[in-house]
Amino acid sequence: MSKHSRFVQGEFLLSDEIEKYLQSIETHKHLNAFIFVDAEKVRQRAREIDQKRAAGAPLGALAGVVIALKDNLCIKDEPVTCASNILEKYVSPYDATVVQKILDADGLIIGKTNLDEFAMGSSTENSAFGPAHHPLKPDFVCGGSSGGSAVAVATGMADLALGSDTGGSVRQPAAFCGVVGLKPTYGRVSRFGLVAYASSLDQIGTFGRSVADAAMLLKVIAGVDPNDSTSANRPVPDYLTDISANRKAPLTIGIPGQFFQDGLDPEISKRISNIIDELKKRGFQTKPVDLPLTEYAIATYYIIATAEASSNLSRYDGVRYGHRSEKATDLESMYVHSRSEGFGTEVKRRIMLGTYVLSSGYYDAYYKKGMQVRRLIKAEYDKAFTEVDVLLTPTTPTTAFKIG
């Protein structure tokens, strides 16, 4: 029975239950998974949900469930830092759409989790608040950029969590920490209230301890949003029903050879081979799939993502909000010093790279070419999905690595 069902049936008080989660956050403080927790606000919210149940009012799909949010999602009247000094003392004046949907579904948001600064990284080491640590081996990384969310779910500091995924930032830390991470199709979830990194690649994703958990949260947050013109105006399926349905015709599973070449950890390769053998025994068909443009995917991602980041992050200038340097003597020096002091090394590197590929002398050679290759990669995947139902690949080529 799910935790939501147990709460609805009156098996526990959320105001009692939440104390266990707050204690878990304190116990696991050394993992540095959370940036911000307002314990009194969390307790008050738990009491309100208990009172709603006691009054016999209808309860939402997330009643009784505790959720953590990556700290690049806006919650009204709470700090949003993106793990960057540039946003010091900034407090959001509004709720992200996903936050409002969670609140409407009676979910309890416990706090904001650590990340790589502005979601740029794959280890959560690039945080102004210090790295988050792997829950089993604290001297190892937890993955990134949504590392804090993965750690929160893996350790029981939250039941579910949200992250953002631009180039693997939900899926990779989920793999490192042994939980389920899902990046939905672009447009499936509104990005309103998500601090932008690369707008054409960013998508809010879910963490859970099971596929059903991740599906339950996706069902709540998915759907069109008038505040986000890129959100898809399509019906939201009942994902929980879909994943539990008995399929009469077995799926055809595509195995892309390019994902199983040099660089893949032998242990990961062996385990996936065992999974493929087990699926065959259960009647699933497997088919080799050729995706030759895979070798260009990372380069294409870096060109497009950094180009968009250099534009998106130009808004942090010390004028309207966030860090303003005390060294400023005029407008230009205020821009230079505020951004130099506020941004970390990795963010500066990506801004410079993005500015370079968008510059007049290199736009055609890099950014335009990157966009063309992106379309070719998409066409390659579209063709593959005419032949198979799903692709089975490793999420990461290696396991977690040491911090530093």
The 8 nearest C-alpha neighbors of each residue, nearest first, counted from 0:
[[1, 4, 2, 5, 3, 6, 8, 7],
 [2, 0, 4, 3, 5, 6, 212, 64],
 [1, 3, 5, 4, 6, 63, 0, 64],
 [2, 4, 6, 63, 1, 5, 62, 64],
 [5, 3, 7, 1, 6, 2, 8, 0],
 [6, 4, 2, 8, 10, 3, 7, 1],
 [5, 7, 9, 3, 8, 63, 4, 10],
 [6, 8, 4, 9, 5, 3, 52, 62],
 [9, 7, 5, 6, 10, 4, 11, 3],
 [8, 10, 6, 7, 11, 5, 12, 52],
 [9, 11, 5, 6, 8, 12, 7, 4],
 [12, 10, 9, 6, 13, 16, 5, 15],
 [13, 11, 15, 14, 16, 49, 10, 9],
 [12, 14, 16, 15, 45, 17, 63, 49],
 [13, 15, 45, 12, 46, 17, 16, 42],
 [16, 14, 13, 12, 17, 18, 11, 19],
 [17, 15, 13, 18, 14, 19, 12, 20],
 [16, 18, 20, 19, 14, 15, 13, 21],
 [17, 19, 21, 20, 16, 15, 22, 14],
 [20, 18, 22, 17, 21, 16, 23, 15],
 [21, 19, 23, 17, 156, 22, 18, 24],
 [20, 22, 18, 24, 23, 19, 17, 25],
 [21, 23, 25, 19, 20, 24, 18, 26],
 [22, 24, 20, 26, 25, 21, 156, 27],
 [25, 23, 21, 27, 22, 26, 156, 28],
 [24, 26, 22, 28, 23, 27, 21, 29],
 [27, 25, 23, 24, 28, 22, 29, 21],
 [28, 26, 24, 29, 25, 30, 23, 31],
 [27, 29, 25, 30, 31, 26, 24, 32],
 [28, 30, 27, 31, 26, 132, 137, 32],
 [29, 31, 132, 28, 131, 32, 27, 137],
 [32, 30, 131, 29, 28, 33, 132, 130],
 [31, 33, 147, 113, 131, 30, 112, 150],
 [34, 32, 112, 113, 31, 35, 111, 147],
 [33, 35, 112, 113, 111, 32, 36, 70],
 [34, 36, 111, 110, 33, 37, 112, 78],
 [35, 37, 110, 38, 109, 111, 34, 33],
 [38, 36, 40, 39, 41, 35, 110, 109],
 [37, 39, 41, 40, 36, 42, 21, 109],
 [40, 38, 42, 41, 37, 43, 44, 36],
 [39, 41, 43, 37, 42, 38, 44, 45],
 [42, 40, 38, 44, 39, 43, 109, 45],
 [43, 41, 39, 45, 44, 40, 38, 14],
 [44, 42, 40, 46, 45, 41, 39, 47],
 [43, 45, 47, 41, 42, 46, 40, 48],
 [46, 44, 14, 42, 48, 43, 47, 13],
 [47, 45, 49, 43, 14, 44, 48, 50],
 [46, 48, 50, 44, 49, 45, 51, 43],
 [47, 49, 51, 45, 50, 46, 44, 52],
 [50, 48, 46, 52, 47, 51, 13, 53],
 [51, 49, 53, 47, 52, 48, 54, 46],
 [50, 52, 48, 54, 49, 53, 56, 47],
 [51, 53, 55, 49, 54, 50, 56, 48],
 [54, 52, 50, 55, 51, 49, 56, 48],
 [53, 55, 51, 52, 56, 50, 49, 57],
 [54, 56, 52, 53, 57, 51, 58, 50],
 [55, 57, 54, 51, 52, 58, 53, 50],
 [58, 56, 55, 59, 52, 51, 54, 7],
 [57, 59, 62, 56, 60, 105, 52, 104],
 [60, 58, 104, 105, 62, 61, 57, 103],
 [59, 61, 104, 62, 58, 105, 3, 219],
 [62, 60, 106, 104, 64, 105, 59, 63],
 [63, 61, 105, 106, 59, 64, 3, 60],
 [62, 64, 3, 6, 13, 61, 2, 65],
 [63, 65, 61, 62, 106, 3, 107, 158],
 [66, 64, 107, 158, 157, 108, 109, 106],
 [65, 67, 108, 159, 160, 157, 158, 107],
 [68, 66, 160, 110, 109, 108, 157, 111],
 [69, 67, 111, 161, 160, 112, 70, 110],
 [68, 70, 112, 162, 111, 71, 161, 148],
 [71, 69, 111, 81, 112, 72, 79, 68],
 [70, 72, 81, 194, 69, 193, 79, 73],
 [73, 71, 193, 70, 192, 69, 194, 95],
 [72, 74, 95, 192, 94, 91, 79, 75],
 [75, 73, 94, 77, 91, 93, 95, 76],
 [74, 76, 93, 94, 92, 91, 77, 73],
 [77, 75, 91, 90, 92, 74, 78, 93],
 [76, 78, 90, 75, 74, 91, 79, 73],
 [79, 77, 90, 89, 91, 80, 88, 76],
 [80, 78, 70, 73, 81, 71, 90, 91],
 [79, 81, 82, 86, 83, 78, 70, 87],
 [80, 82, 71, 117, 83, 70, 116, 79],
 [83, 81, 116, 80, 126, 127, 114, 128],
 [84, 82, 127, 85, 81, 116, 80, 86],
 [83, 85, 341, 87, 86, 127, 342, 322],
 [84, 86, 341, 322, 83, 321, 87, 342],
 [87, 85, 321, 80, 84, 89, 83, 322],
 [86, 88, 321, 84, 89, 85, 322, 80],
 [89, 87, 321, 86, 90, 78, 322, 80],
 [88, 90, 86, 87, 321, 78, 79, 320],
 [91, 89, 78, 77, 76, 79, 88, 92],
 [90, 92, 75, 76, 93, 77, 73, 78],
 [93, 91, 75, 76, 90, 94, 74, 77],
 [94, 92, 75, 91, 74, 95, 73, 76],
 [95, 93, 74, 75, 73, 98, 99, 96],
 [192, 94, 96, 98, 73, 97, 191, 74],
 [95, 97, 99, 98, 191, 100, 94, 192],
 [98, 96, 100, 220, 95, 99, 101, 189],
 [99, 97, 101, 95, 96, 100, 94, 102],
 [98, 100, 102, 96, 101, 97, 103, 94],
 [99, 101, 103, 97, 98, 102, 220, 104],
 [102, 100, 104, 98, 106, 103, 99, 97],
 [103, 101, 105, 99, 104, 106, 100, 98],
 [102, 104, 100, 105, 101, 99, 59, 106],
 [103, 105, 59, 101, 61, 102, 60, 106],
 [106, 104, 62, 102, 59, 61, 103, 101],
 [107, 105, 61, 101, 62, 102, 104, 64],
 [106, 108, 65, 66, 109, 64, 105, 45],
 [109, 107, 66, 67, 110, 65, 106, 41],
 [108, 110, 67, 41, 66, 107, 65, 36],
 [111, 109, 36, 67, 35, 108, 68, 112],
 [110, 112, 68, 70, 35, 69, 34, 33],
 [113, 111, 33, 69, 147, 34, 70, 32],
 [112, 114, 147, 33, 32, 34, 70, 69],
 [115, 113, 123, 145, 144, 146, 147, 116],
 [114, 116, 123, 125, 144, 126, 118, 120],
 [115, 117, 82, 126, 118, 83, 125, 81],
 [116, 118, 81, 119, 115, 196, 82, 83],
 [119, 117, 115, 144, 116, 120, 114, 196],
 [120, 118, 117, 115, 116, 144, 346, 345],
 [121, 119, 144, 115, 143, 122, 118, 123],
 [120, 143, 122, 144, 142, 123, 168, 119],
 [121, 123, 142, 143, 124, 140, 120, 141],
 [124, 122, 115, 143, 114, 130, 144, 125],
 [123, 125, 130, 122, 126, 115, 129, 131],
 [126, 124, 115, 123, 116, 120, 127, 130],
 [127, 125, 115, 116, 82, 128, 129, 124],
 [126, 128, 82, 83, 129, 84, 125, 116],
 [129, 127, 126, 82, 130, 34, 113, 83],
 [130, 128, 126, 127, 124, 131, 125, 31],
 [131, 129, 124, 123, 126, 132, 31, 128],
 [130, 132, 31, 32, 30, 123, 147, 146],
 [133, 131, 30, 137, 140, 141, 139, 134],
 [132, 134, 141, 137, 140, 136, 139, 135],
 [135, 133, 136, 137, 150, 132, 154, 30],
 [136, 134, 133, 137, 176, 139, 132, 138],
 [135, 137, 133, 138, 139, 134, 132, 140],
 [138, 136, 132, 133, 139, 134, 135, 30],
 [137, 139, 136, 402, 401, 132, 140, 133],
 [140, 138, 401, 402, 137, 133, 400, 136],
 [141, 139, 133, 402, 132, 142, 122, 401],
 [140, 142, 133, 132, 146, 172, 175, 122],
 [143, 141, 122, 172, 146, 121, 140, 175],
 [144, 142, 121, 122, 146, 145, 123, 168],
 [143, 145, 168, 115, 121, 118, 114, 120],
 [146, 144, 143, 114, 162, 168, 148, 147],
 [147, 145, 143, 149, 142, 141, 148, 172],
 [146, 148, 32, 113, 112, 150, 149, 145],
 [147, 149, 151, 150, 146, 160, 112, 145],
 [148, 150, 146, 152, 147, 151, 173, 172],
 [151, 149, 153, 147, 148, 152, 154, 134],
 [152, 150, 156, 148, 149, 157, 154, 153],
 [151, 153, 157, 155, 149, 150, 154, 158],
 [152, 154, 150, 151, 155, 149, 178, 176],
 [155, 153, 152, 151, 156, 150, 134, 157],
 [156, 154, 157, 152, 153, 151, 158, 23],
 [155, 157, 151, 20, 23, 154, 24, 152],
 [158, 156, 155, 152, 65, 66, 151, 159],
 [159, 157, 65, 152, 66, 155, 64, 207],
 [160, 158, 66, 207, 157, 206, 152, 67],
 [161, 159, 67, 206, 66, 148, 68, 205],
 [160, 162, 205, 68, 204, 69, 206, 67],
 [163, 161, 69, 204, 145, 203, 169, 205],
 [162, 164, 203, 204, 202, 169, 168, 201],
 [163, 165, 168, 169, 202, 167, 201, 166],
 [166, 164, 201, 200, 167, 168, 202, 163],
 [165, 167, 164, 168, 300, 200, 201, 169],
 [166, 168, 170, 164, 171, 169, 165, 121],
 [167, 169, 164, 144, 143, 145, 170, 171],
 [170, 168, 164, 180, 167, 145, 171, 162],
 [169, 171, 180, 173, 167, 172, 168, 181],
 [170, 172, 174, 173, 167, 169, 168, 142],
 [173, 171, 142, 175, 143, 174, 146, 141],
 [172, 174, 178, 180, 170, 176, 171, 175],
 [173, 175, 171, 177, 172, 176, 170, 178],
 [174, 176, 172, 173, 399, 177, 141, 142],
 [177, 175, 173, 174, 178, 172, 141, 153],
 [176, 178, 174, 175, 173, 153, 179, 208],
 [177, 179, 173, 208, 176, 207, 153, 174],
 [180, 178, 207, 206, 173, 208, 209, 210],
 [181, 179, 206, 170, 173, 169, 205, 178],
 [180, 182, 205, 204, 183, 170, 169, 206],
 [181, 183, 204, 164, 169, 184, 202, 203],
 [184, 182, 181, 204, 187, 185, 202, 188],
 [183, 185, 187, 186, 182, 202, 188, 231],
 [184, 186, 187, 202, 183, 200, 188, 201],
 [187, 185, 230, 231, 188, 229, 184, 189],
 [186, 188, 184, 221, 231, 185, 222, 230],
 [189, 187, 221, 186, 222, 220, 230, 190],
 [188, 190, 230, 191, 227, 224, 96, 186],
 [189, 191, 193, 192, 188, 227, 202, 203],
 [192, 190, 189, 95, 193, 96, 227, 226],
 [95, 191, 193, 73, 72, 190, 194, 96],
 [194, 192, 72, 190, 191, 71, 195, 73],
 [195, 193, 71, 192, 72, 196, 81, 73],
 [196, 194, 198, 193, 197, 311, 201, 308],
 [195, 197, 308, 198, 117, 311, 194, 201],
 [198, 196, 307, 304, 308, 200, 201, 199],
 [197, 199, 201, 200, 195, 196, 307, 311],
 [198, 200, 197, 201, 307, 185, 304, 303],
 [199, 201, 165, 198, 197, 202, 304, 185],
 [202, 200, 165, 198, 164, 197, 199, 163],
 [201, 203, 164, 163, 185, 204, 165, 200],
 [202, 204, 163, 162, 164, 188, 190, 182],
 [205, 203, 182, 162, 181, 163, 161, 183],
 [204, 206, 161, 181, 213, 180, 160, 162],
 [207, 205, 180, 160, 159, 179, 213, 161],
 [208, 206, 213, 159, 212, 179, 209, 178],
 [207, 209, 178, 179, 212, 152, 210, 206],
 [210, 208, 212, 211, 207, 179, 213, 178],
 [209, 211, 213, 212, 214, 179, 207, 208],
 [210, 212, 214, 209, 213, 215, 239, 242],
 [213, 211, 207, 209, 215, 214, 210, 208],
 [212, 214, 207, 210, 216, 211, 215, 205],
 [215, 213, 211, 217, 212, 216, 238, 239],
 [216, 214, 212, 218, 217, 213, 211, 239],
 [215, 217, 219, 218, 213, 214, 220, 212],
 [216, 218, 214, 220, 219, 215, 221, 213],
 [219, 217, 215, 216, 221, 220, 214, 238],
 [218, 220, 216, 217, 221, 100, 215, 101],
 [219, 221, 217, 97, 218, 100, 188, 216],
 [222, 220, 188, 187, 218, 217, 219, 235],
 [223, 221, 188, 187, 235, 224, 220, 231],
 [222, 224, 232, 230, 231, 189, 225, 233],
 [223, 225, 226, 227, 189, 230, 222, 228],
 [226, 224, 227, 228, 223, 230, 189, 229],
 [225, 227, 224, 191, 228, 189, 96, 190],
 [228, 226, 229, 224, 225, 230, 191, 189],
 [227, 229, 230, 225, 226, 224, 231, 223],
 [228, 230, 227, 186, 231, 189, 185, 190],
 [231, 229, 186, 223, 189, 228, 227, 187],
 [232, 230, 186, 223, 233, 187, 229, 222],
 [233, 231, 223, 230, 234, 222, 224, 187],
 [232, 234, 231, 235, 223, 222, 187, 230],
 [235, 233, 236, 232, 222, 223, 231, 221],
 [234, 236, 222, 233, 221, 237, 218, 238],
 [237, 235, 238, 234, 218, 241, 240, 239],
 [238, 236, 240, 239, 241, 218, 235, 214],
 [237, 239, 241, 240, 236, 214, 242, 218],
 [240, 238, 241, 242, 237, 214, 211, 215],
 [241, 239, 243, 238, 237, 242, 244, 236],
 [240, 242, 238, 244, 239, 243, 237, 236],
 [241, 243, 239, 240, 244, 238, 211, 210],
 [242, 244, 240, 241, 239, 245, 238, 211],
 [245, 243, 241, 242, 246, 240, 239, 247],
 [246, 244, 247, 243, 242, 241, 248, 249],
 [247, 245, 248, 244, 249, 250, 243, 241],
 [246, 248, 245, 249, 250, 244, 282, 283],
 [247, 249, 246, 250, 283, 245, 251, 282],
 [250, 248, 283, 247, 246, 282, 251, 284],
 [249, 251, 283, 388, 252, 248, 284, 389],
 [250, 252, 284, 387, 388, 285, 283, 249],
 [251, 253, 285, 389, 390, 387, 284, 388],
 [252, 254, 390, 286, 387, 288, 287, 285],
 [253, 255, 287, 288, 391, 390, 286, 256],
 [256, 254, 288, 257, 289, 258, 287, 253],
 [255, 257, 258, 259, 254, 289, 288, 287],
 [256, 258, 255, 259, 260, 290, 293, 291],
 [259, 257, 256, 255, 260, 392, 393, 263],
 [260, 258, 256, 257, 263, 268, 261, 255],
 [259, 261, 257, 258, 263, 262, 256, 268],
 [262, 260, 263, 259, 264, 258, 257, 396],
 [261, 263, 264, 260, 396, 397, 259, 265],
 [262, 264, 396, 261, 265, 259, 260, 397],
 [263, 265, 397, 267, 266, 396, 268, 262],
 [266, 264, 268, 267, 269, 263, 270, 262],
 [265, 267, 269, 268, 264, 270, 263, 271],
 [268, 266, 270, 264, 269, 265, 271, 263],
 [269, 267, 265, 271, 266, 270, 272, 264],
 [268, 270, 266, 272, 267, 271, 265, 273],
 [271, 269, 273, 267, 272, 268, 266, 274],
 [270, 272, 274, 273, 268, 269, 275, 267],
 [273, 271, 275, 269, 270, 274, 268, 276],
 [274, 272, 270, 276, 271, 275, 277, 269],
 [273, 275, 271, 277, 272, 276, 278, 270],
 [274, 276, 272, 278, 277, 273, 271, 279],
 [277, 275, 273, 279, 274, 278, 272, 280],
 [278, 276, 274, 280, 279, 275, 273, 281],
 [279, 277, 281, 275, 280, 276, 283, 274],
 [278, 280, 283, 276, 282, 281, 277, 284],
 [281, 279, 277, 278, 282, 276, 283, 275],
 [282, 280, 278, 279, 283, 277, 249, 276],
 [281, 283, 279, 280, 284, 249, 278, 250],
 [284, 282, 279, 249, 278, 250, 281, 251],
 [283, 285, 251, 252, 279, 282, 250, 286],
 [286, 284, 252, 251, 253, 283, 254, 287],
 [285, 287, 253, 254, 252, 288, 284, 251],
 [288, 286, 254, 253, 255, 289, 256, 285],
 [289, 287, 255, 254, 253, 286, 290, 256],
 [288, 290, 255, 291, 256, 287, 257, 383],
 [289, 291, 292, 293, 255, 288, 379, 257],
 [292, 290, 293, 289, 257, 294, 379, 295],
 [293, 291, 294, 295, 290, 376, 296, 379],
 [292, 294, 296, 295, 291, 290, 257, 376],
 [293, 295, 292, 296, 291, 297, 257, 298],
 [296, 294, 293, 298, 292, 297, 299, 372],
 [297, 295, 299, 293, 298, 294, 300, 292],
 [298, 296, 300, 299, 295, 301, 294, 293],
 [299, 297, 301, 300, 295, 296, 302, 369],
 [300, 298, 369, 296, 302, 297, 301, 295],
 [299, 301, 297, 303, 298, 302, 304, 296],
 [302, 300, 298, 304, 299, 303, 305, 297],
 [301, 303, 299, 300, 305, 304, 306, 366],
 [304, 302, 306, 300, 301, 305, 307, 299],
 [305, 303, 197, 301, 307, 306, 302, 300],
 [304, 306, 353, 308, 349, 307, 302, 303],
 [353, 307, 305, 303, 309, 308, 304, 302],
 [306, 308, 197, 310, 304, 305, 309, 311],
 [309, 307, 305, 311, 196, 310, 197, 306],
 [310, 308, 350, 353, 306, 307, 312, 311],
 [309, 311, 307, 308, 313, 312, 306, 314],
 [312, 310, 308, 313, 309, 307, 195, 314],
 [311, 313, 314, 309, 310, 308, 315, 196],
 [312, 314, 310, 315, 311, 309, 316, 308],
 [315, 313, 312, 316, 311, 310, 319, 317],
 [316, 314, 313, 312, 317, 85, 338, 321],
 [315, 317, 334, 318, 314, 338, 337, 313],
 [318, 316, 323, 322, 337, 315, 319, 320],
 [317, 319, 316, 320, 323, 315, 321, 334],
 [320, 318, 317, 321, 316, 315, 314, 323],
 [321, 319, 318, 317, 89, 322, 86, 315],
 [320, 322, 86, 87, 85, 89, 317, 88],
 [321, 323, 85, 317, 87, 86, 337, 341],
 [324, 322, 317, 337, 325, 321, 333, 318],
 [325, 323, 337, 326, 336, 327, 333, 322],
 [324, 326, 327, 323, 333, 337, 336, 328],
 [325, 327, 324, 328, 336, 333, 332, 337],
 [328, 326, 333, 332, 325, 324, 329, 336],
 [327, 329, 332, 326, 333, 330, 331, 325],
 [328, 330, 332, 331, 327, 333, 334, 326],
 [331, 329, 333, 332, 334, 328, 327, 335],
 [332, 330, 334, 333, 329, 335, 327, 328],
 [331, 333, 335, 327, 334, 329, 330, 336],
 [332, 334, 327, 330, 331, 336, 335, 337],
 [335, 333, 331, 316, 332, 337, 336, 338],
 [334, 336, 332, 333, 338, 337, 339, 331],
 [335, 337, 339, 333, 338, 324, 334, 332],
 [338, 336, 324, 323, 340, 334, 339, 335],
 [337, 339, 341, 340, 336, 335, 342, 334],
 [340, 338, 336, 337, 341, 342, 335, 343],
 [341, 339, 337, 338, 336, 342, 324, 85],
 [342, 340, 85, 84, 338, 339, 337, 322],
 [343, 341, 338, 85, 340, 339, 346, 347],
 [342, 344, 346, 345, 347, 341, 83, 116],
 [343, 345, 347, 346, 348, 342, 125, 349],
 [346, 344, 348, 347, 343, 349, 125, 119],
 [345, 347, 349, 348, 343, 344, 350, 342],
 [348, 346, 350, 344, 345, 349, 351, 343],
 [349, 347, 345, 351, 346, 350, 344, 352],
 [348, 350, 352, 346, 305, 351, 347, 353],
 [349, 351, 309, 353, 347, 352, 348, 354],
 [352, 350, 354, 348, 349, 353, 355, 347],
 [351, 353, 349, 355, 350, 354, 348, 305],
 [306, 354, 352, 305, 350, 309, 356, 355],
 [353, 355, 351, 357, 352, 356, 309, 350],
 [354, 356, 352, 358, 353, 357, 351, 361],
 [357, 355, 353, 362, 361, 365, 358, 366],
 [358, 356, 362, 354, 355, 353, 306, 366],
 [359, 357, 355, 361, 362, 360, 356, 354],
 [360, 358, 362, 361, 357, 363, 356, 355],
 [359, 361, 358, 362, 363, 364, 357, 356],
 [360, 362, 364, 356, 358, 363, 359, 365],
 [363, 361, 357, 366, 356, 365, 359, 358],
 [364, 362, 367, 361, 365, 366, 368, 360],
 [363, 365, 361, 362, 368, 367, 366, 356],
 [364, 366, 368, 362, 356, 363, 367, 369],
 [367, 365, 369, 362, 368, 356, 363, 302],
 [366, 368, 363, 370, 369, 365, 362, 371],
 [369, 367, 371, 365, 366, 370, 364, 372],
 [370, 368, 366, 299, 372, 371, 367, 365],
 [369, 371, 373, 367, 368, 372, 366, 374],
 [370, 372, 368, 374, 373, 369, 367, 375],
 [373, 371, 375, 369, 374, 370, 376, 368],
 [374, 372, 370, 376, 371, 375, 369, 377],
 [375, 373, 377, 371, 372, 376, 378, 370],
 [374, 376, 372, 378, 373, 377, 379, 371],
 [377, 375, 379, 373, 378, 374, 292, 372],
 [378, 376, 374, 380, 379, 375, 381, 373],
 [379, 377, 381, 375, 376, 380, 374, 382],
 [378, 380, 376, 382, 377, 381, 375, 383],
 [379, 381, 383, 377, 382, 378, 384, 376],
 [382, 380, 378, 384, 383, 379, 377, 385],
 [381, 383, 379, 380, 385, 384, 378, 386],
 [384, 382, 380, 385, 381, 386, 379, 387],
 [385, 383, 387, 386, 381, 382, 388, 380],
 [384, 386, 382, 383, 387, 381, 388, 380],
 [385, 387, 384, 383, 388, 382, 251, 253],
 [388, 386, 384, 251, 253, 389, 252, 385],
 [389, 387, 251, 250, 384, 252, 386, 390],
 [390, 388, 252, 387, 253, 391, 251, 384],
 [389, 391, 253, 252, 254, 392, 388, 255],
 [390, 392, 254, 253, 252, 389, 393, 255],
 [393, 391, 394, 390, 258, 254, 255, 271],
 [392, 394, 395, 396, 258, 391, 271, 267],
 [395, 393, 392, 171, 174, 170, 396, 167],
 [394, 396, 393, 397, 171, 398, 174, 263],
 [395, 397, 263, 264, 262, 393, 394, 398],
 [398, 396, 264, 395, 263, 399, 267, 262],
 [397, 399, 175, 400, 396, 395, 264, 174],
 [400, 398, 175, 140, 139, 397, 141, 142],
 [401, 399, 139, 140, 398, 402, 397, 141],
 [402, 400, 139, 140, 138, 403, 399, 137],
 [403, 401, 139, 140, 138, 400, 124, 122],
 [402, 401, 124, 140, 139, 400, 138, 122]]
